[in-house]
Amino acid sequence: MASFRAIALFLLVGLMVGVSKAQLCPTFYDESCPDLSNIVRGVVQQALENDDRAGARLIRLHFHDCFVDGCDGSILLEDQPGVVSELGAPGNANITGFNIVDDIKAAVEDACPGVVSCADILAIASVESVSLAGGPCWEVQLGRRDRRTANLQGANTSLPSPFENVTQLKQKFRRVGLDSTDLVALSGAHTFGRSRCRFFDRRLNVSNPDNTLDASYAAQLRQACSSSRDTFLNLDPTTPDDFDNNYFTNLQSNFGLLGSDQVLFSTPGEDTVDIVKMFAGSQQQFFDSFGQSMINMGNISPLTGDEGEIRSNCRRLN
């Protein structure tokens, strides 16, 4: 009898551990919100009709969300009682796209009220944004829940910066379980979108030029940025609104806009150099790796089961 009880207790503990470590899965909403992907895609497509940067805005939100305590929707929370928003962090300065998330959430709530988390909306919006720009699709893992807190200090220290070198970037990626391939692949999201001059204009100093930036390209950038440090320029000067592998061929030509992009190729001895070459030589290899790296990033410390909540308004706690 004692032996039976011991076995029963062991099985119960094992079951509890299994539940506490619930995994994300692509079929999570198949029954509760079967048209979810189409709903999200429709709103993203509509947003792109009025704003070429909509897709880049959405994937940046997902990226910045996942790097601070995991993919939990905390990036979307505004200041409110009990919450100090992550939006005050320098790395989140000028981050946008919240209105698109609001529109997606409203459409999803109309179809499936109280079912889909804001964290999952960011994950789905990212794959739809990339797909609509000509990039790859990947099997989005779902089942995240929304955190009831934000972490401003974490946002201050965890988000990669456009001014960092390869060593610093690797350290931040390693802290969340991502490797050099993830770093280079996810940086490839800069194949679309824009950046303000203030995030790269220190590379344009005439008296102390950045030798890893093509001189003629630097002259063009200097002219474009002469009127304001808040001027937006394309991250990819060749195909700015398409999701392709030109980001990597640009790096090979010293046409990386941000310093944190160009260092991936221009730092001697780093393993990132060969990864850039691989992706520059094969768009399919980049697409495959990007999809897997997005899955890897999306698996960073998600809340599941009965943790957190499903917010009805992505910007505020229930």
matplotlib code that plots the C-alpha trace (Angstrom):
import matplotlib.pyplot as plt

x = [0.0, 2.8, 4.5, 1.3, 1.0, 4.6, 4.0, 0.8, 2.6, 5.4, 2.9, 1.1, 4.3, 5.3, 1.9, 2.2, 5.7, 4.4, 1.6, 3.9, 6.2, 3.4, 4.8, 3.6, 2.1, 1.0, -2.5, -3.3, -6.2, -7.5, -10.7, -11.1, -10.3, -9.8, -9.7, -7.1, -4.2, -6.5, -7.9, -4.4, -3.2, -6.2, -5.5, -1.7, -2.4, -4.7, -2.1, 0.5, -1.7, -1.3, 2.2, 5.0, 6.7, 3.8, 5.4, 8.8, 7.0, 5.2, 8.2, 10.3, 7.6, 7.8, 11.6, 11.7, 9.0, 10.8, 14.2, 12.8, 11.6, 10.3, 7.5, 4.7, 3.2, 4.9, 6.2, 2.7, 1.8, 1.6, 2.2, -0.7, -1.2, 1.2, 3.0, 6.0, 6.1, 9.1, 8.5, 10.7, 13.8, 16.2, 16.0, 12.3, 12.5, 10.3, 9.0, 5.7, 3.0, 0.7, -2.2, -1.9, -1.8, -5.0, -6.7, -5.6, -6.8, -10.2, -10.7, -9.7, -11.9, -14.8, -14.3, -13.0, -13.5, -11.2, -9.2, -6.1, -3.2, -1.5, 1.8, 0.5, -0.9, 2.7, 4.0, 1.3, 1.6, 5.3, 5.0, 2.2, 4.3, 7.3, 5.2, 3.4, 6.7, 7.8, 9.6, 9.2, 6.5, 7.1, 5.0, 4.2, 4.1, 1.2, -0.3, 1.4, -0.3, 0.2, 2.3, 0.7, 3.9, 6.5, 10.3, 11.7, 15.1, 15.2, 14.4, 17.2, 19.8, 18.6, 17.7, 20.5, 21.7, 22.6, 25.9, 27.1, 29.9, 29.7, 30.8, 28.2, 25.5, 26.4, 26.3, 22.7, 21.6, 23.3, 21.5, 18.2, 19.5, 20.2, 23.4, 25.4, 23.2, 20.1, 21.9, 22.7, 19.4, 17.2, 19.4, 18.3, 14.9, 16.6, 16.1, 13.0, 12.1, 13.7, 16.1, 16.5, 19.8, 20.5, 21.1, 24.0, 25.1, 28.2, 29.5, 29.4, 32.0, 34.2, 37.2, 36.9, 35.0, 33.9, 36.1, 33.6, 31.1, 31.4, 32.7, 30.2, 27.3, 28.5, 28.5, 24.9, 23.8, 25.6, 23.6, 20.3, 20.8, 22.0, 18.6, 17.7, 18.9, 15.3, 15.2, 14.2, 16.3, 15.9, 17.8, 18.2, 18.9, 18.4, 15.0, 13.7, 10.2, 11.0, 12.0, 15.0, 18.7, 19.9, 20.7, 23.6, 24.9, 24.8, 27.0, 29.5, 29.6, 30.0, 26.4, 25.2, 23.3, 23.6, 26.9, 25.5, 24.6, 28.0, 30.0, 28.5, 30.6, 33.4, 34.8, 37.8, 37.7, 34.0, 31.9, 29.2, 31.3, 30.8, 27.1, 26.7, 28.4, 26.2, 23.0, 24.3, 24.9, 21.5, 18.3, 16.6, 19.2, 18.5, 14.7, 15.0, 17.3, 15.2, 12.0, 13.8, 15.3, 11.9, 10.6, 13.6, 13.1, 9.4, 10.1, 11.9, 10.2, 6.6, 3.8, 1.5, -1.4, -2.9, 0.0, -0.6, -3.8, -5.5, -5.7, -8.8, -6.8, -3.2, -2.1, -3.7, -4.2, -7.6]
y = [0.0, 2.4, 1.5, 2.3, 5.7, 6.5, 5.7, 7.7, 10.7, 10.4, 10.5, 13.4, 15.4, 14.5, 15.7, 19.0, 19.6, 18.9, 21.4, 24.1, 23.8, 23.9, 24.3, 26.6, 24.9, 26.1, 24.7, 26.4, 28.5, 26.0, 25.4, 28.7, 31.1, 29.2, 32.2, 34.1, 34.2, 35.5, 38.2, 39.4, 39.3, 41.4, 44.1, 44.2, 44.3, 47.2, 49.0, 48.5, 50.3, 53.5, 52.9, 51.1, 50.8, 49.0, 45.6, 46.8, 48.5, 45.3, 43.0, 45.5, 45.5, 41.7, 41.7, 44.4, 42.5, 39.2, 40.6, 41.9, 39.0, 37.0, 37.3, 38.5, 41.6, 43.8, 46.2, 47.3, 48.4, 52.2, 53.8, 53.0, 52.2, 49.3, 49.6, 51.6, 51.3, 49.9, 52.7, 55.0, 53.0, 54.6, 51.4, 51.9, 55.6, 56.4, 52.8, 52.8, 50.5, 50.5, 51.8, 48.8, 46.4, 48.1, 47.5, 43.9, 43.3, 44.9, 42.7, 39.6, 40.5, 40.9, 37.3, 35.6, 37.7, 37.1, 34.3, 35.6, 37.3, 40.5, 38.6, 36.1, 38.9, 40.3, 36.9, 36.4, 40.0, 39.5, 36.4, 38.1, 41.3, 39.4, 37.2, 40.2, 41.8, 38.8, 37.0, 33.5, 32.0, 29.9, 27.8, 30.3, 28.8, 30.0, 29.9, 32.9, 34.9, 38.6, 39.7, 41.9, 43.9, 45.7, 45.9, 49.3, 48.4, 45.3, 47.3, 49.7, 47.0, 44.1, 45.7, 45.6, 49.1, 50.4, 51.6, 48.2, 46.0, 42.3, 41.2, 43.3, 42.1, 38.5, 38.9, 40.2, 37.5, 34.8, 36.0, 35.0, 31.7, 32.9, 32.2, 33.9, 32.5, 33.9, 37.3, 37.5, 36.1, 38.3, 41.4, 40.6, 42.0, 45.3, 44.4, 46.6, 49.6, 52.9, 54.5, 58.1, 59.8, 60.1, 56.4, 56.3, 59.9, 59.5, 57.3, 60.3, 62.5, 63.9, 64.4, 60.8, 58.7, 55.2, 53.2, 50.3, 52.6, 53.1, 56.6, 57.5, 56.1, 58.1, 61.3, 60.6, 59.9, 63.1, 65.1, 63.4, 64.0, 67.6, 69.1, 67.1, 64.2, 63.0, 62.4, 58.8, 56.8, 53.3, 50.6, 48.8, 51.4, 48.8, 47.2, 49.1, 47.6, 44.1, 41.2, 39.7, 39.0, 42.3, 43.4, 40.9, 41.8, 45.5, 44.6, 43.0, 46.3, 48.4, 49.7, 48.7, 51.8, 51.1, 50.4, 47.4, 45.9, 46.6, 45.1, 41.7, 41.6, 44.0, 42.6, 40.3, 36.9, 36.9, 33.9, 36.3, 37.1, 33.7, 33.7, 37.0, 35.4, 32.4, 34.4, 36.8, 33.8, 32.1, 33.9, 30.5, 29.8, 33.2, 32.6, 29.2, 30.5, 33.6, 31.5, 29.2, 32.2, 33.8, 30.6, 30.5, 34.1, 33.5, 30.7, 33.1, 32.7, 32.7, 32.8, 29.8, 28.0, 30.2, 32.6, 36.2, 37.2, 37.7, 41.5, 43.0, 46.2, 45.6, 48.8, 48.3, 45.6, 44.1]
z = [0.0, 0.9, -2.4, -4.3, -2.6, -3.4, -7.0, -7.1, -5.5, -8.0, -10.9, -9.4, -9.0, -12.5, -13.9, -11.9, -13.3, -16.8, -16.4, -14.9, -18.0, -20.5, -24.1, -26.9, -29.9, -33.4, -32.9, -29.7, -31.1, -33.7, -31.7, -29.8, -32.6, -35.9, -38.2, -36.1, -38.6, -41.4, -39.1, -38.1, -41.7, -42.9, -40.4, -41.2, -44.9, -44.4, -42.3, -45.0, -47.5, -45.6, -44.0, -45.7, -42.3, -40.6, -40.8, -39.5, -36.6, -35.6, -35.8, -33.7, -31.0, -30.9, -30.7, -27.9, -26.0, -26.0, -24.9, -21.6, -19.4, -22.4, -24.9, -22.6, -24.1, -21.4, -24.1, -24.8, -21.3, -20.6, -17.2, -14.9, -11.2, -10.4, -13.7, -14.7, -18.5, -20.4, -23.0, -20.9, -21.8, -24.3, -26.4, -26.8, -27.7, -30.7, -30.9, -32.7, -34.1, -31.0, -33.0, -35.4, -32.4, -31.1, -34.4, -34.5, -30.9, -31.7, -34.7, -32.8, -29.8, -32.1, -33.4, -30.2, -27.1, -24.2, -25.9, -27.7, -25.8, -26.9, -26.7, -29.3, -31.4, -31.7, -32.7, -35.4, -36.7, -37.1, -39.4, -41.4, -41.8, -43.1, -45.4, -46.9, -47.7, -49.7, -46.9, -45.4, -43.3, -40.2, -37.9, -35.2, -31.7, -29.6, -26.2, -24.5, -21.8, -21.0, -18.0, -15.4, -14.9, -16.9, -16.3, -17.1, -15.6, -17.7, -20.8, -19.9, -19.8, -22.0, -25.4, -28.1, -29.1, -32.6, -31.1, -29.7, -31.0, -31.8, -28.3, -26.6, -29.0, -28.5, -24.7, -24.9, -27.2, -25.1, -22.0, -23.6, -25.0, -28.6, -30.5, -33.3, -36.0, -34.3, -33.9, -37.6, -38.8, -36.6, -37.6, -41.1, -40.2, -41.0, -44.7, -44.3, -42.2, -41.5, -38.9, -37.7, -38.5, -34.7, -34.5, -37.1, -37.7, -35.5, -38.2, -40.6, -38.8, -41.6, -39.4, -38.0, -40.5, -39.9, -42.3, -42.4, -44.1, -47.9, -48.5, -51.2, -49.2, -46.2, -48.3, -49.4, -45.8, -44.6, -47.1, -46.2, -42.5, -42.8, -42.0, -39.0, -36.9, -36.8, -40.6, -41.5, -44.0, -45.3, -43.5, -46.8, -49.6, -52.4, -51.7, -48.7, -48.4, -49.5, -47.2, -48.9, -48.3, -49.7, -46.1, -46.2, -49.6, -48.4, -45.4, -47.8, -49.7, -46.5, -46.9, -43.4, -42.1, -38.4, -36.8, -35.0, -38.5, -40.2, -37.3, -38.0, -41.2, -40.5, -37.3, -38.1, -36.6, -35.6, -36.5, -37.7, -40.8, -42.3, -41.3, -43.2, -46.2, -46.1, -46.0, -48.7, -50.9, -50.3, -49.7, -49.0, -46.3, -44.7, -44.9, -43.3, -40.5, -39.9, -39.4, -36.9, -35.1, -34.8, -33.2, -30.9, -29.9, -29.4, -27.0, -24.5, -21.1, -22.2, -19.6, -20.1, -18.4, -15.7, -15.5, -16.3, -18.1, -21.5, -21.7, -23.3, -24.0, -24.9, -23.3, -19.9, -17.3, -17.0]

ax = plt.figure().add_subplot(projection="3d")
ax.plot(x, y, z, "-o")
ax.set_aspect("equal")
plt.show()
